[in-house]
Amino acid sequence: MKKIIAAALSALFLVGQPVFAQADKMHDLKFSPVRGGKFIYCNNIEELKSADLADDPENPVYIMNNENLSPDRYVMYVSHFNRIVKNIYGSEYPGEDIYIDAVFFAKEDTEILLSRTAFDVPKNNFTYLNYETIQTEESWSAIQAYADMSGDVIKTLNSNKTYYPKQQKPEKFLLKKGERVFLSRYIENFSAVAYPKHLLMAADFEILSGKADVNIFAARKRSISENGEISYPTVDFENCRFGSYKRDRTQKGIADSLPAVSASLEYTIDDTLADGKFLPVTVYNRYIPTGNNCLAWNTNINPQETAFRRNLIAESDLLSFKYRDPNKISYYGKNVPDNEKDDIWIFDTSHSDTAEYDPALNIAEDDYKPNYPLSNSENNSGYACNLGNYCVTTQYRLKVINNSARDRYFDYIVSSAANIIVKATDKDGTLLQTVVSKGQTNTNTTDTMASIRLAAGETTEFVLEMTLPVQNYGGQYNQFQINAAKTEPTFDENAESDRITPILIDNSKGLAAEIDAKLENANEKTKAIFCGNESNMYVVATDWGYAAYNKTISGNPYLYSYYWGITGKIYLLDKNFNITKELYLGSQPIEMTSANGKIYIKTIENGSFSIDSNGQTAPRPGYILPRDNQSGRAVRISDGKITVSTDGKISFPVAFSGTVPPFVECSSKLYYYAEGKRFGISADGVYWRHAVLDTNISSLSASDTSLTANGENTLFAYSQNTPLVLLNDEFLGFDTPPQIRDGELFIPMRMVFEKLGMQIFRDNDTKAVTAVGRGRFITLTPESDTAAVNGVEIRLSSVPFESGGRMFMPISVLSNMNLSIDDITEEKVRKITAEIESGFGDIECGAKVDVLLENGMVKLTAK
């Protein structure tokens, strides 16, 4: 996926004259690189293929070579995609996971201080919205990585997303000559990059003494020894080829500065300046060397690459990169003399990004020079470097003299579709407001990114910093505006669509060991498709085999629509894990469940389908899929209610006496949910245990009977064999489930009678509970074998008791409410083998109800 530098705004900003009679130099927007180190940037090749791997047995190669780095500070950002595909029997399939890493190799004894690292691969998360579970993908902007590198807490506008930097301690290590160490050793969250995802890896390090190579590479295999040593067993580092530049509109190289540029501006305002007015700047670039006074200006874009609003482009904000590559010599035409050839690629606003000869160029092939200098008199769009200044901080060092009689506010406004990051500090570096990211959008939006108070009669000095993350559009429009009131950044702590539930378990986790064992003996096609890709496959089990699809893009499928034909395949497998059929439903799957012997698929565009054991597909109504916890029951949510089916045909809603799960997921033999600080677990979707933690849930792990949140808070599910009570075709979801004592079924009293429209009263002295309504009043007392029905004492066959704050009564009591107690005789449901007799007076009320534990169900019908 190529990053396109865009500047497609409407005629929103007008070129205008300054509003102050000051020397133009006070408003000159001339950026200078911030010295004190070097910036290593690697984004070429952007889309890695099999030919770019260091463990290619035929031709191993580095992505980027940075050789003989001497003592200095280095800030390094690495950004690439995994675009490796497998060709199996003439069809393409997602390729293997790859690891993208940096290796430090000491050319002599070398001491290195590693200050900060960052690593980000977009992951899929479960979210819920309107009682529906969906997957969303983390931002491609990798804002977490920027928080980790800067140490700043970053909040996203109009969202509840907040990124907290990880705690890091500088690490110093000494490499003897010839030793190597991998950057991933010092990155806790380092992971593989799945197809077709992207990675951002960053590090801030200093070579204190010695000399080292710092090379970037990608490989399919990575090993960690028992003592924590990292190795890449399939990589021959001694024989890896040099990482040459390949033209794909991206670049790599080293800038002779830190990833920051800075400009100083000064303004004086007074009461003659109306609120809402914009402040001018004077921009300069190769097309307007004498400058242009304007009220809006463009950064992060090369004027040679675009003719659009060229008179507003700053140009001086763009860093220049150099990359030494011996392969460059091979691209020169044969008429070019040797003294005009070099092996240095220059990526800046003055050079093309060309490599091999392009016949469309107005130059003879024999006279061709790669990376040739550009002429200002020609249209160089498509050949100029596609610069965006990614990961570079643009600093505005501002001094504003407020001669007004009142406080004013200096607003920094940016129009862009990019998820830029803005930080505002005083001249000493103290934060003046929350560090904010703009949020990634599909179209340009205009936002006030900072609002700084200018005290009346005082001079205010402050710094505004804007950073453009990788994988975002360049070409930001900037404005400074003076206003009467502060513009507060808007956040939405309750944004429902952003409420991430970080569920880290799914069916695939529960089946992981089983799948690994099956793969060893599966046929060659299954091995070819799954091996190296197991963690990216979502797998569910059925009574006839398995079904799977590639889940890596399910969280943001539209972004990857180009890849649906590869990732959108559904695989049906037999019990030996051999692929029996491949299906493509015309769109990318985003969810899959197994229930009642069928597979259910939700696609991004074509709705939902069921698939039977023969691979026959059928459209199905609704968009919420049933979920089977392998106990013979299926659960789904419809119209905001949880429904349970015991036979795969009829579903009954569940009435809960306590917390209602906001949505239901399934893993192994459990149903579960997680929402903020709350989580719950159930074996059948009816009886739930819930817990509320002091902090948000960050991880879940499951066994067959328990669910553990954050590694230390465990809930156990009620038994799968707990009898279900169905009242007027509605399951009763007691917060304290029914119990069986001596063959008699006891159920919580309150919920049943309240469902019948009766009121419940409790005598705190005797603990007796009375239900009133339906022409009856019934009083039960714990541990008493008598009850009162309409004031008449009757004898009970079993005595009520209290448990968990609930009064439990024998189900036979309900015979006095004109309720019939039926048995359900479906294949998987055990019968209730007793008759309930009605009676009043000094007689025994009914007989014991003999209920067996295995899949028991009681059906109650009010007459």
C-alpha positions in Angstrom: 0.0 0.0 0.0 1.6 3.2 -1.1 1.4 6.4 0.9 0.1 9.2 -1.3 1.0 12.7 -0.4 -2.3 14.5 -0.7 -3.3 18.1 -0.6 -6.9 17.9 -1.8 -8.6 20.6 0.2 -11.2 22.9 -1.3 -10.5 26.6 -1.7 -10.6 27.1 2.1 -7.4 29.1 2.5 -6.8 32.3 0.7 -3.5 34.0 0.0 -3.6 37.3 1.8 -1.4 40.2 2.9 -0.1 40.5 6.4 -2.5 42.2 8.9 0.4 44.0 10.7 2.9 46.5 9.5 5.9 44.6 10.7 9.1 43.5 9.0 8.4 40.3 7.0 11.3 38.6 8.6 9.3 38.3 11.9 6.9 36.1 10.0 9.4 34.2 7.9 8.6 30.5 7.9 12.1 29.0 7.5 12.7 25.7 9.1 16.1 24.4 10.2 17.0 20.9 11.1 17.5 20.2 14.8 21.0 19.0 15.4 22.4 16.8 18.1 22.2 13.4 16.4 21.1 11.6 13.2 17.8 10.2 12.0 17.7 6.7 10.4 14.5 6.2 8.4 13.7 2.9 6.6 10.5 2.7 4.6 12.0 1.1 1.4 11.0 -1.5 0.3 7.7 -0.6 1.8 5.9 -3.8 0.8 8.1 -6.8 1.6 8.0 -9.8 -0.7 9.7 -13.2 -0.5 12.7 -11.8 -2.4 13.3 -9.3 0.5 13.9 -11.9 3.2 17.1 -12.5 5.0 16.3 -16.2 5.3 15.7 -16.8 1.6 17.8 -19.9 0.9 18.6 -18.8 -2.6 19.3 -15.1 -2.2 19.3 -13.8 1.4 19.2 -10.0 1.6 19.0 -7.1 4.1 16.3 -4.5 3.9 18.7 -1.7 4.8 22.4 -1.5 5.7 23.7 1.2 8.0 27.4 0.5 8.1 30.3 1.7 10.3 28.2 4.0 12.4 30.5 6.0 14.7 29.8 7.5 18.1 26.7 9.7 17.9 23.0 9.7 18.9 20.7 7.9 16.4 16.9 7.9 16.3 15.6 5.2 14.1 12.1 4.5 12.6 11.4 1.4 10.6 8.1 0.9 8.7 7.2 -1.9 6.4 4.3 -4.2 5.3 4.2 -8.0 5.1 3.1 -8.6 1.5 4.4 -12.2 1.2 2.1 -14.6 -0.6 2.2 -18.3 -1.1 1.5 -19.9 -4.5 -0.1 -23.3 -4.0 -1.3 -25.3 -7.0 -1.6 -22.1 -9.0 -3.6 -20.1 -6.4 -2.4 -17.4 -4.1 -2.7 -17.6 -0.3 -1.6 -15.4 2.6 2.1 -15.8 3.2 3.8 -16.6 6.5 4.3 -14.4 9.5 7.6 -12.5 9.3 9.8 -10.9 11.9 11.3 -7.5 11.1 14.3 -6.7 13.3 17.5 -4.7 13.5 20.9 -6.3 14.2 23.8 -4.4 15.9 27.1 -5.8 14.7 30.3 -4.6 16.3 33.1 -3.7 13.9 35.3 -3.2 16.9 34.6 -3.2 20.6 31.5 -1.0 20.9 29.5 0.4 23.8 25.8 1.3 23.1 23.2 3.1 25.3 19.6 2.3 24.3 17.3 5.0 25.7 13.9 4.2 24.2 12.2 1.6 22.0 8.8 1.3 20.4 7.0 -1.4 18.4 3.5 -1.4 16.9 1.7 -3.9 14.7 -2.1 -3.1 14.3 -4.1 -5.8 16.2 -7.7 -6.7 16.0 -9.9 -6.1 19.1 -13.4 -7.0 19.9 -15.9 -4.1 20.4 -19.6 -4.1 21.0 -22.2 -1.8 19.5 -26.0 -2.2 19.8 -25.7 -5.6 21.3 -23.5 -6.8 18.5 -19.9 -7.9 18.7 -17.6 -6.7 16.0 -13.9 -6.6 15.4 -12.0 -3.4 15.0 -8.4 -2.9 14.1 -6.0 -0.6 16.1 -5.0 2.6 14.3 -2.4 2.2 11.5 -1.0 5.5 12.8 0.9 3.6 15.6 0.2 6.4 18.1 1.2 4.1 20.9 4.7 3.9 19.4 5.0 7.7 19.4 3.8 7.8 23.0 6.5 5.3 23.9 9.2 7.2 22.0 8.2 10.6 23.4 7.2 9.6 26.9 4.0 11.6 26.5 0.4 10.6 27.3 -1.5 11.2 24.0 -5.3 11.6 23.8 -7.3 11.4 20.6 -9.8 14.2 19.8 -13.5 13.2 19.8 -12.7 9.8 21.2 -12.0 8.0 24.4 -8.7 6.6 23.2 -5.7 7.5 25.4 -2.2 6.2 24.8 0.1 5.9 27.8 3.9 5.5 27.3 5.5 2.4 28.6 8.0 2.7 31.4 11.5 2.4 30.1 14.9 2.4 31.6 18.0 3.1 29.5 20.1 0.0 28.9 23.8 0.0 28.2 25.5 -3.0 26.6 29.0 -3.7 25.3 29.6 -5.7 22.2 33.0 -7.2 21.6 34.3 -7.1 18.0 32.4 -9.5 15.9 29.5 -9.9 18.3 25.9 -9.0 17.3 22.7 -8.4 19.3 19.1 -7.9 18.0 17.0 -4.9 18.8 14.0 -7.1 19.6 15.8 -8.4 22.7 15.0 -5.0 24.3 11.4 -4.7 23.0 8.8 -6.5 25.4 5.9 -6.4 22.9 7.9 -7.5 19.9 5.9 -9.8 17.6 5.6 -11.3 14.2 4.0 -9.3 11.4 1.1 -11.1 9.7 0.0 -10.8 6.1 -1.0 -8.1 5.1 -0.2 -6.0 8.2 2.4 -3.3 8.7 4.9 -2.6 11.4 6.5 0.5 13.0 9.6 -0.2 15.0 11.7 2.6 16.6 14.7 3.1 18.8 16.7 6.0 20.3 20.2 4.9 20.9 23.7 6.3 21.3 27.0 4.7 20.2 29.2 5.8 23.1 32.4 4.3 21.7 33.5 2.0 18.9 31.9 1.4 15.6 28.9 -0.8 14.5 26.7 -1.8 11.7 23.0 -1.4 12.4 21.2 -3.4 9.7 17.4 -4.0 9.1 16.2 -7.4 8.0 13.1 -9.7 7.8 12.9 -13.4 8.5 10.3 -16.1 8.9 11.9 -18.0 11.9 12.9 -16.6 15.3 14.1 -18.5 18.3 14.5 -17.7 22.0 16.7 -19.9 24.2 16.1 -20.8 27.8 18.4 -18.0 28.9 16.5 -15.5 26.7 19.0 -15.2 23.9 17.4 -14.3 20.5 18.5 -16.0 17.3 17.3 -16.3 13.7 18.4 -19.9 12.9 17.6 -19.7 9.2 19.5 -16.5 8.5 23.1 -16.5 7.3 24.1 -13.0 8.3 27.6 -13.3 6.9 26.2 -13.8 3.3 23.2 -11.5 3.2 23.3 -9.2 0.2 23.3 -5.4 0.7 19.9 -3.8 1.1 19.6 -1.8 -2.1 17.2 0.9 -2.9 14.2 -0.2 -5.0 11.9 2.5 -6.4 8.4 2.2 -4.9 7.8 5.9 -4.1 9.3 5.4 -0.6 12.8 6.0 0.7 15.4 5.0 3.3 18.5 6.7 4.5 20.1 8.8 7.2 19.4 12.5 7.8 22.2 14.6 9.3 19.9 15.8 12.1 17.4 14.5 14.6 13.9 13.9 13.3 12.9 17.5 14.0 12.9 20.9 12.3 12.4 24.2 13.9 11.3 27.8 12.9 10.9 30.9 14.9 8.1 33.4 14.5 7.2 36.6 16.3 3.9 38.6 16.4 2.6 41.7 18.1 -1.2 42.0 18.5 -3.4 44.8 19.9 -7.1 45.7 20.2 -7.3 46.7 16.5 -6.9 43.0 15.6 -10.4 41.5 15.6 -11.1 38.1 17.1 -11.2 35.3 14.5 -8.4 36.9 12.4 -5.6 34.7 11.1 -2.0 35.6 11.5 0.3 35.7 8.4 3.5 33.8 7.6 5.9 34.2 4.7 6.7 30.9 3.0 9.6 30.2 0.7 10.3 27.4 -1.7 12.2 26.9 -5.0 9.2 28.3 -6.9 8.8 31.4 -4.7 12.4 32.3 -3.6 11.3 35.8 -2.6 8.5 34.5 -0.4 4.8 34.6 -0.3 2.7 36.2 2.5 -0.2 34.0 3.3 -2.7 33.1 6.0 -2.4 29.4 5.5 0.5 27.2 4.6 1.3 23.7 3.6 3.9 21.4 5.3 4.9 17.7 4.8 4.8 17.9 1.0 7.3 18.3 -1.8 6.5 21.2 -4.2 8.3 19.3 -6.9 5.9 16.4 -6.6 2.7 18.5 -6.8 1.7 21.7 -8.5 -1.3 22.1 -6.3 -1.1 25.3 -4.2 2.6 25.4 -4.8 2.7 29.0 -3.5 1.7 27.8 0.0 4.3 25.0 0.4 7.0 25.6 3.1 9.5 23.1 1.6 12.2 23.9 4.3 10.4 21.5 6.7 11.5 18.5 4.6 14.6 16.7 5.8 17.2 15.3 3.3 18.3 11.7 3.5 21.3 9.9 2.0 21.8 6.2 1.5 25.0 4.6 0.4 24.2 1.7 -2.0 26.9 0.1 -4.3 24.1 -1.1 -6.6 23.3 2.5 -7.7 26.4 2.4 -10.1 24.7 -0.3 -12.2 21.8 2.0 -13.2 23.9 4.7 -15.0 23.8 4.9 -18.8 26.9 3.7 -20.6 27.8 7.3 -21.8 28.0 8.6 -18.3 31.7 9.0 -17.4 32.9 7.3 -14.2 33.7 10.6 -12.5 30.0 11.5 -12.7 28.8 8.3 -11.0 28.4 7.8 -7.3 26.8 5.2 -5.0 24.8 7.7 -2.8 21.1 8.0 -3.2 19.8 11.5 -2.2 16.2 11.8 -1.2 15.3 15.5 -1.0 13.3 18.1 -2.9 16.1 18.6 -5.4 16.4 15.0 -6.8 14.3 12.5 -8.5 13.6 9.2 -6.8 14.3 7.2 -10.0 16.5 4.1 -10.1 16.2 2.0 -13.3 15.8 3.8 -16.6 12.3 4.8 -17.4 11.5 5.1 -21.2 9.0 7.8 -20.5 11.8 10.2 -19.5 12.9 12.8 -22.0 16.5 11.5 -22.0 18.4 8.9 -23.9 19.0 5.6 -22.0 22.8 5.8 -22.6 22.8 9.3 -21.0 20.6 8.4 -18.0 21.6 9.2 -14.4 19.6 7.6 -11.6 18.3 9.9 -8.9 19.0 12.8 -11.3 18.8 16.5 -10.2 15.4 18.1 -10.9 14.8 21.3 -12.9 12.4 23.9 -11.5 11.2 24.6 -15.0 9.7 21.1 -15.6 6.8 19.2 -14.3 8.4 16.6 -12.1 5.3 15.1 -10.6 5.7 11.3 -10.5 9.5 11.5 -10.5 10.3 13.8 -7.6 10.8 12.2 -4.2 7.4 11.5 -2.6 8.4 13.1 0.7 6.1 13.5 3.6 8.4 14.0 6.6 7.1 11.0 8.4 8.0 10.7 12.1 9.6 14.2 11.9 8.5 16.8 14.4 7.8 20.3 13.0 8.5 22.9 15.7 7.1 26.4 15.7 8.9 28.5 18.3 6.6 31.4 18.9 6.8 34.8 20.6 3.6 36.8 20.9 3.4 40.3 22.4 -0.2 41.0 23.5 -0.7 44.8 23.6 -4.5 44.2 24.0 -6.4 45.3 27.1 -7.6 41.8 27.6 -6.4 38.2 27.4 -6.4 36.6 24.0 -5.9 33.1 22.7 -3.6 31.8 20.0 -5.2 28.8 18.2 -3.2 26.4 16.0 -5.6 25.0 13.4 -4.8 22.1 11.1 -6.9 20.7 8.2 -5.9 17.2 7.2 -7.1 13.6 7.0 -4.0 12.5 8.8 -3.8 11.5 12.4 -1.2 14.1 13.3 0.1 14.6 16.9 0.4 18.1 18.4 2.2 19.1 21.5 2.2 22.6 23.1 4.8 23.6 25.7 6.2 26.8 27.2 9.7 27.8 26.2 11.1 25.7 29.0 9.3 22.5 27.8 6.4 22.4 30.4 3.2 21.1 28.9 0.5 23.8 28.3 -2.2 21.3 27.4 -2.8 17.6 26.8 -0.8 16.1 23.9 -3.4 15.3 21.3 -3.7 13.2 18.1 -6.2 14.3 15.6 -7.7 11.0 14.8 -7.6 9.3 11.4 -10.4 10.3 9.0 -11.3 9.4 5.4 -11.7 13.1 4.4 -10.0 16.3 5.4 -11.3 17.8 8.7 -10.4 21.0 10.3 -9.5 21.0 14.0 -8.1 23.4 16.6 -5.1 21.4 17.8 -3.8 23.9 20.4 -5.2 27.0 22.2 -2.7 29.1 24.1 -3.5 31.9 26.5 -1.9 35.3 25.8 -2.1 37.3 28.9 -3.0 41.0 28.5 0.0 43.3 28.3 2.5 40.4 28.4 4.8 38.6 26.1 4.2 34.8 25.8 6.8 32.5 24.4 5.8 28.9 23.6 6.5 26.0 21.3 4.0 24.1 19.0 5.1 20.7 17.7 3.3 18.7 15.0 4.3 15.2 14.0 3.0 13.2 11.0 2.7 9.5 11.7 3.6 6.9 9.1 0.9 5.5 6.9 -0.9 8.9 6.8 -1.5 11.5 4.2 1.0 14.3 3.9 0.2 17.8 2.9 -1.1 19.5 6.1 -2.7 22.9 6.0 -1.8 25.1 8.9 -3.2 28.3 10.3 -2.7 30.6 13.4 -5.8 32.4 14.6 -6.4 34.9 17.4 -9.6 34.5 19.4 -11.3 35.9 22.5 -11.9 32.5 24.3 -10.0 29.3 24.7 -10.9 26.5 22.4 -10.8 23.4 24.5 -9.9 20.1 22.9 -13.0 17.8 22.7 -12.7 14.2 24.0 -15.5 11.7 24.3 -14.9 9.4 27.3 -18.2 7.6 26.6 -17.8 7.1 22.8 -19.6 3.8 22.5 -18.0 2.8 19.2 -14.6 3.3 20.7 -15.1 1.2 23.9 -12.5 -1.5 23.3 -13.0 -4.8 25.0 -9.5 -6.3 24.9 -10.5 -9.9 24.7 -7.4 -12.0 24.1 -9.0 -15.4 23.8 -11.2 -17.0 21.1 -12.0 -20.4 19.7 -8.6 -20.6 18.0 -6.8 -20.3 21.4 -8.9 -23.2 22.8 -8.1 -25.3 19.8 -4.4 -24.3 19.5 -2.9 -27.5 20.9 -5.4 -29.7 19.0 -4.6 -27.9 15.7 -0.9 -28.2 16.2 -1.2 -32.0 16.7 -3.6 -32.3 13.7 -1.2 -30.3 11.4 1.6 -32.8 11.9 -0.4 -35.5 10.1 -2.5 -33.3 7.7 -2.1 -33.5 4.0 0.4 -31.3 2.1 -2.1 -28.6 1.0 -3.3 -28.0 4.5 0.3 -27.8 5.8 1.2 -25.4 3.0 -1.7 -23.0 3.7 -1.6 -23.2 7.5 2.1 -23.6 8.5 3.6 -20.2 9.4 0.2 -18.8 9.4 -1.5 -20.7 12.3 -1.9 -17.7 14.6 -3.8 -15.8 11.8 -6.4 -18.4 11.2 -9.7 -18.3 13.0 -10.8 -21.9 13.6 -14.0 -23.4 15.0 -14.8 -27.1 15.6 -17.9 -29.0 14.7 -19.1 -32.5 15.1 -18.0 -33.3 11.5 -14.6 -31.4 11.4 -13.4 -27.8 11.4 -13.8 -24.5 9.5 -11.3 -21.7 9.2 -10.6 -18.4 7.6 -7.8 -15.8 7.7 -8.7 -13.3 10.4 -5.9 -10.8 10.1 -8.0 -8.2 8.3 -11.4 -8.8 9.9 -11.0 -5.7 12.1 -10.6 -3.2 9.2 -11.7 -5.1 6.1 -12.4 -2.1 3.8 -8.9 -0.9 4.2 -7.7 -4.3 2.8 -10.4 -4.8 0.2 -7.8 -5.4 -2.5 -6.8 -8.6 -0.6 -10.3 -10.2 -0.1 -9.7 -12.7 -2.9 -6.8 -14.1 -1.0 -7.9 -13.6 2.7 -11.6 -14.2 2.1 -11.5 -17.9 1.6 -13.3 -20.2 4.0 -11.7 -23.6 4.5 -13.7 -26.7 5.5 -11.6 -29.5 7.0 -12.4 -33.0 8.1 -11.7 -34.5 11.5 -8.1 -35.2 10.4 -7.6 -31.5 9.5 -7.4 -32.1 5.8 -9.0 -29.3 3.6 -12.0 -30.8 1.9 -13.4 -27.6 0.3 -12.7 -23.9 -0.2 -15.5 -21.4 -0.4 -15.6 -17.7 -1.3 -18.8 -15.9 -0.4 -17.9 -12.8 -2.4 -16.8 -10.7 0.5 -14.4 -10.9 3.5 -15.5 -13.0 6.5 -15.4 -11.0 9.7 -17.0 -13.5 12.1 -17.5 -17.2 12.3 -19.3 -19.5 14.8 -20.2 -23.1 15.1 -23.6 -24.2 16.4 -25.9 -27.2 16.1 -23.8 -28.9 13.5 -23.5 -25.9 11.2 -21.0 -23.2 10.5 -22.3 -19.6 10.5 -20.4 -16.8 8.7 -20.8 -13.1 8.7 -19.3 -11.2 5.8 -18.5 -7.5 5.5 -20.8 -6.9 2.5 -22.9 -9.9 1.6 -24.6 -10.6 4.9 -24.6 -13.9 6.8 -24.6 -17.5 5.7 -24.9 -21.0 7.2 -22.7 -23.8 5.9 -23.5 -27.5 6.5 -21.2 -30.5 6.6 -21.5 -30.9 2.8 -20.3 -27.4 2.2 -23.8 -26.2 1.1 -24.2 -22.5 1.8 -27.5 -20.7 2.5 -28.2 -17.0 3.3 -29.6 -16.5 6.8 -31.6 -13.6 8.2 -30.1 -11.4 10.9 -26.6 -10.4 11.5 -25.9 -11.8 14.9 -24.6 -15.4 14.8 -25.5 -18.2 17.2 -22.6 -19.5 19.4 -22.2 -23.0 20.5 -20.2 -23.8 23.7 -19.9 -27.5 22.8 -22.5 -28.4 25.4 -25.4 -28.8 23.0 -26.8 -25.3 23.5 -26.5 -22.3 21.2 -26.7 -18.6 22.3 -27.4 -15.5 20.3 -28.6 -11.9 20.9 -31.6 -10.7 19.1 -33.4 -7.4 19.6 -31.2 -6.7 22.6 -32.1 -10.0 24.4 -30.1 -13.1 24.8 -31.8 -16.2 23.5 -30.8 -19.8 24.1 -31.6 -22.9 21.9 -31.3 -26.4 23.1 -32.1 -28.1 19.9 -30.9 -25.7 17.2 -34.5 -25.0 16.1 -36.3 -23.0 18.7 -34.7 -20.2 20.8 -36.2 -18.8 24.0 -35.2 -15.5 25.5 -33.6 -15.3 28.9 -34.9 -13.1 31.7 -32.0 -12.2 34.0 -32.5 -11.3 37.6 -29.1 -9.5 37.8 -26.6 -8.2 35.3 -27.4 -8.7 31.7 -24.3 -9.4 29.5 -23.9 -6.7 26.9 -22.8 -9.2 24.3 -21.8 -12.9 24.3 -18.5 -14.4 23.0 -17.7 -18.1 23.1 -14.4 -19.9 23.8 -13.8 -23.6 24.4 -16.8 -24.7 26.5 -17.7 -21.3 27.9 -19.7 -18.2 27.1 -18.1 -14.9 28.3 -18.0 -11.2 28.0 -15.7 -8.4 29.1 -16.7 -4.7 29.3 -14.4 -2.1 30.8 -13.9 -3.3 34.4 -16.6 -5.9 34.3 -16.5 -9.5 33.1 -18.7 -12.5 33.2 -18.7 -16.2 32.5 -21.4 -18.9 31.8 -21.5 -22.5 30.8 -24.9 -22.3 29.1 -25.7 -18.6 28.5 -28.4 -18.6 31.2 -26.6 -18.8 34.6 -23.8 -16.3 34.8 -21.2 -15.2 37.3 -20.1 -11.6 37.1 -17.2 -9.6 38.6 -16.1 -6.0 38.7 -12.4 -5.1 39.0 -10.7 -1.9 40.2 -9.1 -1.5 36.8 -10.0 -2.0 33.2 -9.6 -5.5 31.9 -6.5 -5.9 29.7 -6.4 -9.7 29.3 -8.5 -12.8 29.6 -7.5 -16.5 29.7 -9.8 -19.5 29.9 -9.9 -23.1 30.8 -12.9 -25.4 30.4 -14.5 -24.1 33.6 -13.0 -20.7 34.5 -12.1 -17.3 33.1 -9.2 -15.2 34.4 -9.0 -11.5 33.9 -5.7 -9.6 34.1 -3.9 -12.8 35.2 -5.3 -12.8 38.8 -9.1 -12.5 39.0 -10.8 -15.8 38.3 -14.5 -16.7 37.8 -15.8 -20.2 37.7 -18.8 -21.1 35.6 -21.9 -22.7 37.0 -22.1 -26.4 36.0 -23.3 -27.1 32.5 -25.7 -29.5 34.0 -27.6 -26.9 36.1 -31.3 -27.4 35.3 -32.9 -24.7 33.1 -36.3 -23.3 34.1 -38.6 -22.2 31.3 -41.5 -20.1 32.4 -44.1 -19.1 29.7 -41.4 -19.7 27.0 -38.8 -17.6 28.7 -35.7 -19.0 30.5 -35.2 -17.7 34.0 -31.6 -16.5 34.4 -31.3 -16.7 38.2 -28.3 -14.9 39.7 -28.2 -17.9 42.1 -29.0 -21.0 40.1 -31.4 -23.8 41.1 -30.2 -26.6 43.3 -31.2 -30.2 43.7 -31.5 -31.8 47.1 -32.5 -35.4 47.6 -33.9 -35.5 44.1 -36.1 -32.4 44.5 -35.5 -29.3 42.5 -35.3 -26.0 44.5 -35.5 -22.6 42.7 -35.1 -19.0 44.0 -38.5 -17.8 45.1 -38.5 -14.1 44.3 -37.8 -14.1 40.6 -40.5 -16.8 39.8 -43.3 -15.0 41.6 -42.3 -11.6 40.3 -42.4 -13.0 36.8 -46.0 -14.1 37.6 -46.9 -10.5 38.5 -46.9 -11.1 42.3 -45.3 -8.9 45.0 -42.8 -10.2 47.5 -42.7 -9.3 51.2 -40.1 -10.4 53.8 -40.4 -10.6 57.6 -37.0 -9.7 58.9 -37.7 -11.3 62.3 -39.0 -14.7 61.1 -37.3 -14.5 57.7 -40.6 -15.7 56.2 -41.2 -14.6 52.6 -44.8 -14.0 51.3 -45.8 -13.8 47.7 -49.1 -11.9 47.0 -51.1 -11.9 43.7 -53.0 -13.9 41.2 -55.7 -14.5 43.9 -53.2 -16.1 46.1 -50.9 -15.3 49.0 -48.2 -17.9 49.9 -45.9 -17.7 52.8 -42.7 -19.8 53.1 -40.3 -20.0 56.0 -36.7 -21.3 55.8 -36.2 -24.8 57.2 -40.0 -25.2 57.9 -41.9 -28.1 56.5 -45.1 -26.1 56.5 -46.4 -23.2 54.3 -49.5 -21.0 54.3 -51.6 -20.8 51.1 -54.4 -18.2 51.5 -54.0 -18.6 55.2 -54.4 -22.4 55.1 -51.4 -24.3 56.4 -50.1 -27.1 54.2 -47.4 -29.6 54.7 -44.4 -29.6 52.3 -42.5 -32.7 51.1 -39.2 -30.7 51.2 -38.3 -27.7 53.3 -37.3 -24.3 51.9 -33.9 -22.9 52.7 -31.8 -19.8 52.3 -28.6 -19.6 50.2 -26.7 -16.7 48.8 -29.3 -14.3 50.2 -32.1 -16.0 48.3 -35.0 -18.1 49.5 -35.1 -21.5 47.7 -38.4 -23.3 47.5 -39.2 -26.8 46.2 -40.7 -26.5 42.8 -43.7 -28.6 43.9 -45.0 -25.4 45.7 -45.9 -24.0 42.3 -48.7 -26.6 41.9 -50.7 -24.3 44.2 -50.4 -21.5 41.7 -52.3 -23.3 38.9 -49.0 -23.9 37.1 -48.4 -27.0 35.1 -45.0 -28.5 35.2 -44.3 -30.3 32.0 -41.4 -32.4 30.7 -39.5 -31.7 27.5 -38.6 -34.8 25.6 -36.1 -33.7 23.0 -33.2 -36.0 22.5 -30.7 -34.1 24.6 -33.0 -33.2 27.5 -33.7 -35.6 30.4 -37.4 -36.0 31.5 -38.8 -34.9 34.8 -40.3 -38.1 36.1 -42.9 -36.9 38.5 -46.5 -35.6 38.7 -47.4 -32.6 40.8 -50.7 -32.9 42.7 -52.7 -29.9 43.7 -54.1 -29.6 47.2 -55.0 -27.5 50.2 -55.5 -28.1 53.8 -53.7 -30.6 56.0 -52.4 -32.7 53.2 -49.0 -33.2 51.6 -48.5 -30.8 48.7 -47.3 -32.8 45.7 -44.6 -35.3 45.4 -40.9 -34.9 44.9 -39.8 -34.0 41.4 -37.1 -36.4 40.4 -34.7 -34.2 38.3 -31.5 -35.6 37.0 -28.5 -33.3 36.6 -27.7 -34.0 32.9 -29.3 -31.4 30.7 -32.4 -31.2 32.9 -35.1 -28.7 32.0 -38.3 -27.7 33.7 -41.1 -26.1 31.6 -43.6 -24.0 33.5 -46.8 -22.7 32.0 -49.1 -20.3 33.9 -52.8 -21.0 33.5 
